[in-house]
Amino acid sequence: MTNLSDEQAMAKLARGLATPELDSTSAARIAEVARRDVGQGPPKRRLFEAIVVVGLVSATLVWAVFEVVEMLR
């Protein structure tokens, strides 16, 4: 493989893709949203959801362990 810059490599890959059938206003809106979201990281909601899921799974695991211990007595 030759030594291409990232921009040249992306342009080479893009040549093989089908062109989207979007009007210019839709394309501009999509590009604006993409530029706004780049570099922002995941939303805070995803961290909250992960914490809730960990809490629910942990509580279920603790309950299951207590039930098994109770059955073995």
HTML snippet that shows the backbone in 3Dmol.js (N, CA, C, O; Angstrom):
<script src="https://3Dmol.org/build/3Dmol-min.js"></script>
<div id="view" style="width:600px;height:400px;position:relative"></div>
<script>
const pdb = `
ATOM      1  N   MET A   1       0.853  -1.184   0.000  1.00  0.00           N
ATOM      2  CA  MET A   1       0.000   0.000   0.000  1.00  0.00           C
ATOM      3  C   MET A   1       0.891   1.237   0.000  1.00  0.00           C
ATOM      4  O   MET A   1       1.913   1.277   0.685  1.00  0.00           O
ATOM      5  N   THR A   2       0.507   2.215  -0.752  1.00  0.00           N
ATOM      6  CA  THR A   2       1.282   3.444  -0.816  1.00  0.00           C
ATOM      7  C   THR A   2       1.033   4.284   0.413  1.00  0.00           C
ATOM      8  O   THR A   2       0.118   4.019   1.194  1.00  0.00           O
ATOM      9  N   ASN A   3       1.841   5.277   0.571  1.00  0.00           N
ATOM     10  CA  ASN A   3       1.755   6.155   1.731  1.00  0.00           C
ATOM     11  C   ASN A   3       0.802   7.313   1.431  1.00  0.00           C
ATOM     12  O   ASN A   3       1.238   8.366   0.966  1.00  0.00           O
ATOM     13  N   LEU A   4      -0.494   7.127   1.692  1.00  0.00           N
ATOM     14  CA  LEU A   4      -1.495   8.159   1.426  1.00  0.00           C
ATOM     15  C   LEU A   4      -1.865   8.858   2.724  1.00  0.00           C
ATOM     16  O   LEU A   4      -1.847   8.257   3.798  1.00  0.00           O
ATOM     17  N   SER A   5      -2.194  10.109   2.610  1.00  0.00           N
ATOM     18  CA  SER A   5      -2.702  10.798   3.788  1.00  0.00           C
ATOM     19  C   SER A   5      -4.115  10.305   4.073  1.00  0.00           C
ATOM     20  O   SER A   5      -4.748   9.689   3.216  1.00  0.00           O
ATOM     21  N   ASP A   6      -4.600  10.572   5.258  1.00  0.00           N
ATOM     22  CA  ASP A   6      -5.952  10.142   5.618  1.00  0.00           C
ATOM     23  C   ASP A   6      -6.991  10.718   4.662  1.00  0.00           C
ATOM     24  O   ASP A   6      -7.938  10.034   4.271  1.00  0.00           O
ATOM     25  N   GLU A   7      -6.806  11.962   4.297  1.00  0.00           N
ATOM     26  CA  GLU A   7      -7.779  12.616   3.422  1.00  0.00           C
ATOM     27  C   GLU A   7      -7.793  11.952   2.036  1.00  0.00           C
ATOM     28  O   GLU A   7      -8.858  11.763   1.448  1.00  0.00           O
ATOM     29  N   GLN A   8      -6.640  11.610   1.531  1.00  0.00           N
ATOM     30  CA  GLN A   8      -6.559  10.953   0.232  1.00  0.00           C
ATOM     31  C   GLN A   8      -7.159   9.550   0.312  1.00  0.00           C
ATOM     32  O   GLN A   8      -7.845   9.109  -0.611  1.00  0.00           O
ATOM     33  N   ALA A   9      -6.898   8.850   1.422  1.00  0.00           N
ATOM     34  CA  ALA A   9      -7.446   7.507   1.593  1.00  0.00           C
ATOM     35  C   ALA A   9      -8.970   7.556   1.662  1.00  0.00           C
ATOM     36  O   ALA A   9      -9.644   6.709   1.074  1.00  0.00           O
ATOM     37  N   MET A  10      -9.515   8.537   2.371  1.00  0.00           N
ATOM     38  CA  MET A  10     -10.968   8.679   2.474  1.00  0.00           C
ATOM     39  C   MET A  10     -11.576   9.012   1.111  1.00  0.00           C
ATOM     40  O   MET A  10     -12.638   8.496   0.763  1.00  0.00           O
ATOM     41  N   ALA A  11     -10.915   9.864   0.347  1.00  0.00           N
ATOM     42  CA  ALA A  11     -11.415  10.213  -0.983  1.00  0.00           C
ATOM     43  C   ALA A  11     -11.406   8.990  -1.894  1.00  0.00           C
ATOM     44  O   ALA A  11     -12.324   8.795  -2.690  1.00  0.00           O
ATOM     45  N   LYS A  12     -10.375   8.175  -1.774  1.00  0.00           N
ATOM     46  CA  LYS A  12     -10.293   6.954  -2.574  1.00  0.00           C
ATOM     47  C   LYS A  12     -11.426   5.996  -2.207  1.00  0.00           C
ATOM     48  O   LYS A  12     -12.039   5.397  -3.090  1.00  0.00           O
ATOM     49  N   LEU A  13     -11.706   5.850  -0.917  1.00  0.00           N
ATOM     50  CA  LEU A  13     -12.810   4.995  -0.483  1.00  0.00           C
ATOM     51  C   LEU A  13     -14.161   5.548  -0.922  1.00  0.00           C
ATOM     52  O   LEU A  13     -15.052   4.789  -1.305  1.00  0.00           O
ATOM     53  N   ALA A  14     -14.312   6.856  -0.866  1.00  0.00           N
ATOM     54  CA  ALA A  14     -15.589   7.486  -1.193  1.00  0.00           C
ATOM     55  C   ALA A  14     -15.946   7.316  -2.662  1.00  0.00           C
ATOM     56  O   ALA A  14     -17.126   7.323  -3.014  1.00  0.00           O
ATOM     57  N   ARG A  15     -14.951   7.165  -3.518  1.00  0.00           N
ATOM     58  CA  ARG A  15     -15.242   6.994  -4.939  1.00  0.00           C
ATOM     59  C   ARG A  15     -16.067   5.739  -5.202  1.00  0.00           C
ATOM     60  O   ARG A  15     -16.852   5.700  -6.149  1.00  0.00           O
ATOM     61  N   GLY A  16     -15.897   4.723  -4.377  1.00  0.00           N
ATOM     62  CA  GLY A  16     -16.619   3.475  -4.571  1.00  0.00           C
ATOM     63  C   GLY A  16     -18.020   3.477  -3.997  1.00  0.00           C
ATOM     64  O   GLY A  16     -18.791   2.555  -4.264  1.00  0.00           O
ATOM     65  N   LEU A  17     -18.367   4.476  -3.223  1.00  0.00           N
ATOM     66  CA  LEU A  17     -19.687   4.538  -2.605  1.00  0.00           C
ATOM     67  C   LEU A  17     -20.715   5.150  -3.546  1.00  0.00           C
ATOM     68  O   LEU A  17     -20.387   5.988  -4.386  1.00  0.00           O
ATOM     69  N   ALA A  18     -21.938   4.726  -3.395  1.00  0.00           N
ATOM     70  CA  ALA A  18     -23.030   5.309  -4.184  1.00  0.00           C
ATOM     71  C   ALA A  18     -23.283   6.735  -3.687  1.00  0.00           C
ATOM     72  O   ALA A  18     -23.152   7.031  -2.499  1.00  0.00           O
ATOM     73  N   THR A  19     -23.643   7.590  -4.610  1.00  0.00           N
ATOM     74  CA  THR A  19     -23.926   8.964  -4.202  1.00  0.00           C
ATOM     75  C   THR A  19     -25.317   9.030  -3.573  1.00  0.00           C
ATOM     76  O   THR A  19     -26.262   8.445  -4.100  1.00  0.00           O
ATOM     77  N   PRO A  20     -25.447   9.731  -2.460  1.00  0.00           N
ATOM     78  CA  PRO A  20     -26.750   9.822  -1.808  1.00  0.00           C
ATOM     79  C   PRO A  20     -27.697  10.694  -2.624  1.00  0.00           C
ATOM     80  O   PRO A  20     -27.280  11.650  -3.277  1.00  0.00           O
ATOM     81  N   GLU A  21     -28.956  10.350  -2.573  1.00  0.00           N
ATOM     82  CA  GLU A  21     -29.964  11.119  -3.300  1.00  0.00           C
ATOM     83  C   GLU A  21     -30.658  12.064  -2.326  1.00  0.00           C
ATOM     84  O   GLU A  21     -31.812  11.852  -1.952  1.00  0.00           O
ATOM     85  N   LEU A  22     -29.944  13.105  -1.924  1.00  0.00           N
ATOM     86  CA  LEU A  22     -30.468  14.090  -0.977  1.00  0.00           C
ATOM     87  C   LEU A  22     -30.494  15.460  -1.641  1.00  0.00           C
ATOM     88  O   LEU A  22     -29.644  15.795  -2.465  1.00  0.00           O
ATOM     89  N   ASP A  23     -31.479  16.224  -1.261  1.00  0.00           N
ATOM     90  CA  ASP A  23     -31.473  17.608  -1.707  1.00  0.00           C
ATOM     91  C   ASP A  23     -30.449  18.364  -0.868  1.00  0.00           C
ATOM     92  O   ASP A  23     -30.027  17.880   0.182  1.00  0.00           O
ATOM     93  N   SER A  24     -30.056  19.522  -1.315  1.00  0.00           N
ATOM     94  CA  SER A  24     -28.960  20.251  -0.665  1.00  0.00           C
ATOM     95  C   SER A  24     -29.303  20.678   0.760  1.00  0.00           C
ATOM     96  O   SER A  24     -28.420  20.708   1.618  1.00  0.00           O
ATOM     97  N   THR A  25     -30.570  21.010   1.030  1.00  0.00           N
ATOM     98  CA  THR A  25     -30.917  21.435   2.394  1.00  0.00           C
ATOM     99  C   THR A  25     -30.828  20.266   3.365  1.00  0.00           C
ATOM    100  O   THR A  25     -30.359  20.441   4.489  1.00  0.00           O
ATOM    101  N   SER A  26     -31.265  19.082   2.962  1.00  0.00           N
ATOM    102  CA  SER A  26     -31.153  17.907   3.833  1.00  0.00           C
ATOM    103  C   SER A  26     -29.694  17.548   4.069  1.00  0.00           C
ATOM    104  O   SER A  26     -29.304  17.226   5.191  1.00  0.00           O
ATOM    105  N   ALA A  27     -28.898  17.601   3.024  1.00  0.00           N
ATOM    106  CA  ALA A  27     -27.473  17.297   3.152  1.00  0.00           C
ATOM    107  C   ALA A  27     -26.797  18.287   4.090  1.00  0.00           C
ATOM    108  O   ALA A  27     -25.964  17.897   4.909  1.00  0.00           O
ATOM    109  N   ALA A  28     -27.147  19.561   3.977  1.00  0.00           N
ATOM    110  CA  ALA A  28     -26.554  20.576   4.855  1.00  0.00           C
ATOM    111  C   ALA A  28     -26.978  20.352   6.304  1.00  0.00           C
ATOM    112  O   ALA A  28     -26.168  20.500   7.219  1.00  0.00           O
ATOM    113  N   ARG A  29     -28.235  20.000   6.512  1.00  0.00           N
ATOM    114  CA  ARG A  29     -28.722  19.741   7.874  1.00  0.00           C
ATOM    115  C   ARG A  29     -28.014  18.531   8.492  1.00  0.00           C
ATOM    116  O   ARG A  29     -27.610  18.576   9.654  1.00  0.00           O
ATOM    117  N   ILE A  30     -27.863  17.459   7.723  1.00  0.00           N
ATOM    118  CA  ILE A  30     -27.174  16.261   8.210  1.00  0.00           C
ATOM    119  C   ILE A  30     -25.715  16.594   8.527  1.00  0.00           C
ATOM    120  O   ILE A  30     -25.191  16.168   9.556  1.00  0.00           O
ATOM    121  N   ALA A  31     -25.064  17.345   7.653  1.00  0.00           N
ATOM    122  CA  ALA A  31     -23.666  17.718   7.881  1.00  0.00           C
ATOM    123  C   ALA A  31     -23.528  18.572   9.135  1.00  0.00           C
ATOM    124  O   ALA A  31     -22.573  18.398   9.891  1.00  0.00           O
ATOM    125  N   GLU A  32     -24.456  19.484   9.369  1.00  0.00           N
ATOM    126  CA  GLU A  32     -24.403  20.344  10.551  1.00  0.00           C
ATOM    127  C   GLU A  32     -24.556  19.522  11.831  1.00  0.00           C
ATOM    128  O   GLU A  32     -23.821  19.732  12.796  1.00  0.00           O
ATOM    129  N   VAL A  33     -25.500  18.598  11.841  1.00  0.00           N
ATOM    130  CA  VAL A  33     -25.697  17.745  13.013  1.00  0.00           C
ATOM    131  C   VAL A  33     -24.458  16.890  13.268  1.00  0.00           C
ATOM    132  O   VAL A  33     -24.031  16.729  14.411  1.00  0.00           O
ATOM    133  N   ALA A  34     -23.886  16.346  12.202  1.00  0.00           N
ATOM    134  CA  ALA A  34     -22.688  15.513  12.348  1.00  0.00           C
ATOM    135  C   ALA A  34     -21.520  16.326  12.887  1.00  0.00           C
ATOM    136  O   ALA A  34     -20.797  15.853  13.764  1.00  0.00           O
ATOM    137  N   ARG A  35     -21.323  17.535  12.383  1.00  0.00           N
ATOM    138  CA  ARG A  35     -20.227  18.384  12.861  1.00  0.00           C
ATOM    139  C   ARG A  35     -20.429  18.789  14.321  1.00  0.00           C
ATOM    140  O   ARG A  35     -19.467  18.884  15.082  1.00  0.00           O
ATOM    141  N   ARG A  36     -21.671  19.024  14.703  1.00  0.00           N
ATOM    142  CA  ARG A  36     -21.966  19.420  16.081  1.00  0.00           C
ATOM    143  C   ARG A  36     -21.689  18.269  17.049  1.00  0.00           C
ATOM    144  O   ARG A  36     -21.221  18.495  18.165  1.00  0.00           O
ATOM    145  N   ASP A  37     -21.978  17.035  16.623  1.00  0.00           N
ATOM    146  CA  ASP A  37     -21.837  15.883  17.506  1.00  0.00           C
ATOM    147  C   ASP A  37     -20.424  15.316  17.574  1.00  0.00           C
ATOM    148  O   ASP A  37     -20.096  14.595  18.517  1.00  0.00           O
ATOM    149  N   VAL A  38     -19.590  15.625  16.599  1.00  0.00           N
ATOM    150  CA  VAL A  38     -18.232  15.077  16.583  1.00  0.00           C
ATOM    151  C   VAL A  38     -17.443  15.657  17.755  1.00  0.00           C
ATOM    152  O   VAL A  38     -17.420  16.870  17.965  1.00  0.00           O
ATOM    153  N   GLY A  39     -16.809  14.786  18.502  1.00  0.00           N
ATOM    154  CA  GLY A  39     -15.961  15.214  19.607  1.00  0.00           C
ATOM    155  C   GLY A  39     -16.691  15.479  20.906  1.00  0.00           C
ATOM    156  O   GLY A  39     -16.060  15.869  21.889  1.00  0.00           O
ATOM    157  N   GLN A  40     -17.996  15.281  20.945  1.00  0.00           N
ATOM    158  CA  GLN A  40     -18.755  15.570  22.149  1.00  0.00           C
ATOM    159  C   GLN A  40     -18.766  14.405  23.136  1.00  0.00           C
ATOM    160  O   GLN A  40     -19.018  14.611  24.323  1.00  0.00           O
ATOM    161  N   GLY A  41     -18.503  13.202  22.673  1.00  0.00           N
ATOM    162  CA  GLY A  41     -18.569  12.037  23.542  1.00  0.00           C
ATOM    163  C   GLY A  41     -20.011  11.595  23.717  1.00  0.00           C
ATOM    164  O   GLY A  41     -20.936  12.234  23.215  1.00  0.00           O
ATOM    165  N   PRO A  42     -20.192  10.496  24.434  1.00  0.00           N
ATOM    166  CA  PRO A  42     -21.552   9.989  24.613  1.00  0.00           C
ATOM    167  C   PRO A  42     -22.366  10.901  25.539  1.00  0.00           C
ATOM    168  O   PRO A  42     -21.795  11.588  26.386  1.00  0.00           O
ATOM    169  N   PRO A  43     -23.682  10.913  25.384  1.00  0.00           N
ATOM    170  CA  PRO A  43     -24.507  11.747  26.256  1.00  0.00           C
ATOM    171  C   PRO A  43     -24.482  11.236  27.696  1.00  0.00           C
ATOM    172  O   PRO A  43     -24.223  10.057  27.937  1.00  0.00           O
ATOM    173  N   LYS A  44     -24.748  12.117  28.641  1.00  0.00           N
ATOM    174  CA  LYS A  44     -24.731  11.771  30.069  1.00  0.00           C
ATOM    175  C   LYS A  44     -25.783  10.713  30.395  1.00  0.00           C
ATOM    176  O   LYS A  44     -25.623   9.961  31.356  1.00  0.00           O
ATOM    177  N   ARG A  45     -26.843  10.649  29.616  1.00  0.00           N
ATOM    178  CA  ARG A  45     -27.905   9.681  29.843  1.00  0.00           C
ATOM    179  C   ARG A  45     -27.372   8.252  29.779  1.00  0.00           C
ATOM    180  O   ARG A  45     -27.837   7.379  30.512  1.00  0.00           O
ATOM    181  N   ARG A  46     -26.398   8.015  28.903  1.00  0.00           N
ATOM    182  CA  ARG A  46     -25.849   6.666  28.780  1.00  0.00           C
ATOM    183  C   ARG A  46     -25.138   6.245  30.054  1.00  0.00           C
ATOM    184  O   ARG A  46     -25.207   5.073  30.425  1.00  0.00           O
ATOM    185  N   LEU A  47     -24.464   7.152  30.732  1.00  0.00           N
ATOM    186  CA  LEU A  47     -23.814   6.829  32.001  1.00  0.00           C
ATOM    187  C   LEU A  47     -24.870   6.504  33.051  1.00  0.00           C
ATOM    188  O   LEU A  47     -24.718   5.543  33.805  1.00  0.00           O
ATOM    189  N   PHE A  48     -25.931   7.290  33.107  1.00  0.00           N
ATOM    190  CA  PHE A  48     -27.014   7.049  34.065  1.00  0.00           C
ATOM    191  C   PHE A  48     -27.657   5.687  33.820  1.00  0.00           C
ATOM    192  O   PHE A  48     -27.921   4.947  34.767  1.00  0.00           O
ATOM    193  N   GLU A  49     -27.907   5.354  32.560  1.00  0.00           N
ATOM    194  CA  GLU A  49     -28.502   4.055  32.229  1.00  0.00           C
ATOM    195  C   GLU A  49     -27.597   2.911  32.664  1.00  0.00           C
ATOM    196  O   GLU A  49     -28.073   1.905  33.190  1.00  0.00           O
ATOM    197  N   ALA A  50     -26.304   3.058  32.449  1.00  0.00           N
ATOM    198  CA  ALA A  50     -25.366   2.013  32.851  1.00  0.00           C
ATOM    199  C   ALA A  50     -25.368   1.828  34.366  1.00  0.00           C
ATOM    200  O   ALA A  50     -25.324   0.696  34.848  1.00  0.00           O
ATOM    201  N   ILE A  51     -25.419   2.910  35.111  1.00  0.00           N
ATOM    202  CA  ILE A  51     -25.450   2.823  36.575  1.00  0.00           C
ATOM    203  C   ILE A  51     -26.717   2.131  37.041  1.00  0.00           C
ATOM    204  O   ILE A  51     -26.672   1.303  37.951  1.00  0.00           O
ATOM    205  N   VAL A  52     -27.846   2.459  36.431  1.00  0.00           N
ATOM    206  CA  VAL A  52     -29.116   1.818  36.799  1.00  0.00           C
ATOM    207  C   VAL A  52     -29.072   0.323  36.495  1.00  0.00           C
ATOM    208  O   VAL A  52     -29.512  -0.489  37.309  1.00  0.00           O
ATOM    209  N   VAL A  53     -28.553  -0.038  35.347  1.00  0.00           N
ATOM    210  CA  VAL A  53     -28.471  -1.456  34.969  1.00  0.00           C
ATOM    211  C   VAL A  53     -27.549  -2.208  35.925  1.00  0.00           C
ATOM    212  O   VAL A  53     -27.874  -3.317  36.350  1.00  0.00           O
ATOM    213  N   VAL A  54     -26.414  -1.626  36.265  1.00  0.00           N
ATOM    214  CA  VAL A  54     -25.497  -2.267  37.214  1.00  0.00           C
ATOM    215  C   VAL A  54     -26.184  -2.454  38.557  1.00  0.00           C
ATOM    216  O   VAL A  54     -26.028  -3.499  39.190  1.00  0.00           O
ATOM    217  N   GLY A  55     -26.936  -1.467  38.996  1.00  0.00           N
ATOM    218  CA  GLY A  55     -27.661  -1.592  40.269  1.00  0.00           C
ATOM    219  C   GLY A  55     -28.693  -2.707  40.224  1.00  0.00           C
ATOM    220  O   GLY A  55     -28.787  -3.500  41.160  1.00  0.00           O
ATOM    221  N   LEU A  56     -29.463  -2.775  39.154  1.00  0.00           N
ATOM    222  CA  LEU A  56     -30.480  -3.819  39.040  1.00  0.00           C
ATOM    223  C   LEU A  56     -29.865  -5.210  38.964  1.00  0.00           C
ATOM    224  O   LEU A  56     -30.354  -6.138  39.609  1.00  0.00           O
ATOM    225  N   VAL A  57     -28.815  -5.364  38.197  1.00  0.00           N
ATOM    226  CA  VAL A  57     -28.153  -6.658  38.072  1.00  0.00           C
ATOM    227  C   VAL A  57     -27.524  -7.064  39.401  1.00  0.00           C
ATOM    228  O   VAL A  57     -27.605  -8.226  39.798  1.00  0.00           O
ATOM    229  N   SER A  58     -26.903  -6.119  40.082  1.00  0.00           N
ATOM    230  CA  SER A  58     -26.296  -6.418  41.377  1.00  0.00           C
ATOM    231  C   SER A  58     -27.350  -6.836  42.390  1.00  0.00           C
ATOM    232  O   SER A  58     -27.150  -7.796  43.134  1.00  0.00           O
ATOM    233  N   ALA A  59     -28.464  -6.127  42.424  1.00  0.00           N
ATOM    234  CA  ALA A  59     -29.534  -6.472  43.358  1.00  0.00           C
ATOM    235  C   ALA A  59     -30.089  -7.856  43.048  1.00  0.00           C
ATOM    236  O   ALA A  59     -30.365  -8.626  43.969  1.00  0.00           O
ATOM    237  N   THR A  60     -30.255  -8.183  41.788  1.00  0.00           N
ATOM    238  CA  THR A  60     -30.747  -9.506  41.401  1.00  0.00           C
ATOM    239  C   THR A  60     -29.746 -10.590  41.796  1.00  0.00           C
ATOM    240  O   THR A  60     -30.145 -11.649  42.282  1.00  0.00           O
ATOM    241  N   LEU A  61     -28.474 -10.342  41.597  1.00  0.00           N
ATOM    242  CA  LEU A  61     -27.441 -11.310  41.961  1.00  0.00           C
ATOM    243  C   LEU A  61     -27.411 -11.533  43.470  1.00  0.00           C
ATOM    244  O   LEU A  61     -27.315 -12.674  43.923  1.00  0.00           O
ATOM    245  N   VAL A  62     -27.490 -10.471  44.242  1.00  0.00           N
ATOM    246  CA  VAL A  62     -27.507 -10.599  45.705  1.00  0.00           C
ATOM    247  C   VAL A  62     -28.744 -11.386  46.139  1.00  0.00           C
ATOM    248  O   VAL A  62     -28.645 -12.268  46.991  1.00  0.00           O
ATOM    249  N   TRP A  63     -29.895 -11.080  45.568  1.00  0.00           N
ATOM    250  CA  TRP A  63     -31.119 -11.813  45.901  1.00  0.00           C
ATOM    251  C   TRP A  63     -30.975 -13.296  45.587  1.00  0.00           C
ATOM    252  O   TRP A  63     -31.372 -14.146  46.384  1.00  0.00           O
ATOM    253  N   ALA A  64     -30.396 -13.611  44.404  1.00  0.00           N
ATOM    254  CA  ALA A  64     -30.224 -15.009  44.008  1.00  0.00           C
ATOM    255  C   ALA A  64     -29.275 -15.740  44.954  1.00  0.00           C
ATOM    256  O   ALA A  64     -29.526 -16.894  45.299  1.00  0.00           O
ATOM    257  N   VAL A  65     -28.206 -15.100  45.373  1.00  0.00           N
ATOM    258  CA  VAL A  65     -27.270 -15.713  46.315  1.00  0.00           C
ATOM    259  C   VAL A  65     -27.963 -15.982  47.638  1.00  0.00           C
ATOM    260  O   VAL A  65     -27.795 -17.062  48.205  1.00  0.00           O
ATOM    261  N   PHE A  66     -28.733 -15.038  48.142  1.00  0.00           N
ATOM    262  CA  PHE A  66     -29.467 -15.241  49.400  1.00  0.00           C
ATOM    263  C   PHE A  66     -30.459 -16.405  49.271  1.00  0.00           C
ATOM    264  O   PHE A  66     -30.601 -17.204  50.196  1.00  0.00           O
ATOM    265  N   GLU A  67     -31.136 -16.498  48.141  1.00  0.00           N
ATOM    266  CA  GLU A  67     -32.080 -17.595  47.937  1.00  0.00           C
ATOM    267  C   GLU A  67     -31.377 -18.948  47.920  1.00  0.00           C
ATOM    268  O   GLU A  67     -31.882 -19.914  48.491  1.00  0.00           O
ATOM    269  N   VAL A  68     -30.218 -19.026  47.273  1.00  0.00           N
ATOM    270  CA  VAL A  68     -29.470 -20.278  47.235  1.00  0.00           C
ATOM    271  C   VAL A  68     -28.974 -20.636  48.618  1.00  0.00           C
ATOM    272  O   VAL A  68     -29.057 -21.797  49.019  1.00  0.00           O
ATOM    273  N   VAL A  69     -28.465 -19.674  49.353  1.00  0.00           N
ATOM    274  CA  VAL A  69     -27.998 -19.937  50.724  1.00  0.00           C
ATOM    275  C   VAL A  69     -29.151 -20.398  51.591  1.00  0.00           C
ATOM    276  O   VAL A  69     -28.986 -21.315  52.395  1.00  0.00           O
ATOM    277  N   GLU A  70     -30.313 -19.786  51.447  1.00  0.00           N
ATOM    278  CA  GLU A  70     -31.496 -20.180  52.222  1.00  0.00           C
ATOM    279  C   GLU A  70     -31.934 -21.601  51.883  1.00  0.00           C
ATOM    280  O   GLU A  70     -32.351 -22.341  52.775  1.00  0.00           O
ATOM    281  N   MET A  71     -31.849 -21.996  50.618  1.00  0.00           N
ATOM    282  CA  MET A  71     -32.234 -23.348  50.210  1.00  0.00           C
ATOM    283  C   MET A  71     -31.245 -24.396  50.750  1.00  0.00           C
ATOM    284  O   MET A  71     -31.635 -25.534  51.014  1.00  0.00           O
ATOM    285  N   LEU A  72     -29.990 -24.022  50.912  1.00  0.00           N
ATOM    286  CA  LEU A  72     -28.972 -24.963  51.379  1.00  0.00           C
ATOM    287  C   LEU A  72     -28.977 -25.151  52.901  1.00  0.00           C
ATOM    288  O   LEU A  72     -28.301 -26.051  53.398  1.00  0.00           O
ATOM    289  N   ARG A  73     -29.693 -24.358  53.628  1.00  0.00           N
ATOM    290  CA  ARG A  73     -29.757 -24.499  55.098  1.00  0.00           C
ATOM    291  C   ARG A  73     -30.609 -25.633  55.507  1.00  0.00           C
ATOM    292  O   ARG A  73     -30.767 -25.888  56.701  1.00  0.00           O
TER     293      ARG A  73
END
`;
const viewer = $3Dmol.createViewer("view");
viewer.addModel(pdb, "pdb");
viewer.setStyle({}, {cartoon: {color: "spectrum"}});
viewer.zoomTo();
viewer.render();
</script>
